[in-house]
Amino acid sequence: MPDAYRLLPFLALAYGVLWTFAFIRLMLRSDDAFRGRYDKPVWAAALIFVPVFGLLAYVLASPFTGLPDKNREASHTPPAARH
């Protein structure tokens, strides 16, 4: 067996882990985090129905910088307004 074929299980596992994290990250985003009305369902469909190209597009497009911090708004308000 050529050495390249020995890497296939590891590449498949790495791809599966990356796809899972991308899908979980997508599902954790609120609908308000997207610009368009159907952006979240389109990204989900791309990841599900064309997983290789959908994941590649999702990673390259980087539509999100990270999950929103719910405490961010509270930390930017003056202390008097927090009560």
C-alpha positions as CSV (number, residue, x, y, z in Angstrom):
1,M,0.0,0.0,0.0
2,P,1.5,3.4,-0.9
3,D,2.3,5.7,2.0
4,A,-0.2,8.3,0.7
5,Y,-3.1,5.9,1.4
6,R,-2.1,5.6,5.0
7,L,-2.9,9.3,5.5
8,L,-6.4,9.0,4.2
9,P,-8.0,8.0,7.5
10,F,-6.3,10.8,9.3
11,L,-7.3,13.3,6.7
12,A,-10.9,12.1,6.8
13,L,-11.0,12.3,10.6
14,A,-9.5,15.9,10.5
15,Y,-12.1,16.9,7.9
16,G,-14.9,15.4,10.0
17,V,-13.8,17.3,13.1
18,L,-13.4,20.6,11.2
19,W,-16.8,20.1,9.5
20,T,-18.5,19.4,12.9
21,F,-17.0,22.4,14.5
22,A,-18.0,24.6,11.5
23,F,-21.6,23.3,11.7
24,I,-21.8,23.7,15.4
25,R,-20.5,27.3,15.1
26,L,-23.0,28.0,12.5
27,M,-25.9,26.7,14.5
28,L,-24.9,28.6,17.6
29,R,-25.1,31.9,15.7
30,S,-28.4,33.8,16.1
31,D,-30.4,34.7,13.1
32,D,-29.7,38.3,13.8
33,A,-25.9,37.7,13.3
34,F,-26.4,37.3,9.5
35,R,-26.9,40.1,7.0
36,G,-29.6,38.5,4.9
37,R,-32.8,36.8,5.8
38,Y,-31.8,33.4,4.4
39,D,-28.0,33.4,5.0
40,K,-28.1,30.9,7.9
41,P,-30.2,28.3,6.0
42,V,-28.0,28.7,2.9
43,W,-24.8,28.1,4.9
44,A,-26.4,25.1,6.6
45,A,-27.5,23.7,3.2
46,A,-24.1,24.3,1.7
47,L,-22.4,22.4,4.6
48,I,-24.9,19.5,4.5
49,F,-25.5,19.0,0.7
50,V,-22.1,19.9,-0.7
51,P,-19.9,19.3,2.4
52,V,-16.4,19.6,0.8
53,F,-17.2,22.8,-1.2
54,G,-19.5,24.1,1.5
55,L,-16.8,23.7,4.2
56,L,-14.2,25.2,2.0
57,A,-16.4,28.2,1.2
58,Y,-17.4,28.6,4.8
59,V,-13.7,28.6,6.0
60,L,-12.5,30.9,3.1
61,A,-15.4,33.3,3.4
62,S,-15.0,33.6,7.1
63,P,-18.4,35.3,7.5
64,F,-18.0,35.5,11.3
65,T,-15.3,36.6,13.6
66,G,-16.5,34.6,16.6
67,L,-19.5,34.0,18.8
68,P,-21.1,37.1,20.2
69,D,-20.3,38.0,23.8
70,K,-23.5,38.5,25.7
71,N,-21.6,40.5,28.4
72,R,-20.1,42.9,25.8
73,E,-23.0,45.3,25.9
74,A,-23.0,45.4,29.7
75,S,-19.3,46.0,29.9
76,H,-19.6,49.1,27.6
77,T,-22.4,50.7,29.6
78,P,-21.5,53.2,32.3
79,P,-21.7,51.7,35.8
80,A,-24.7,53.8,36.8
81,A,-26.7,52.4,33.9
82,R,-26.1,48.8,34.9
83,H,-28.3,48.9,38.0
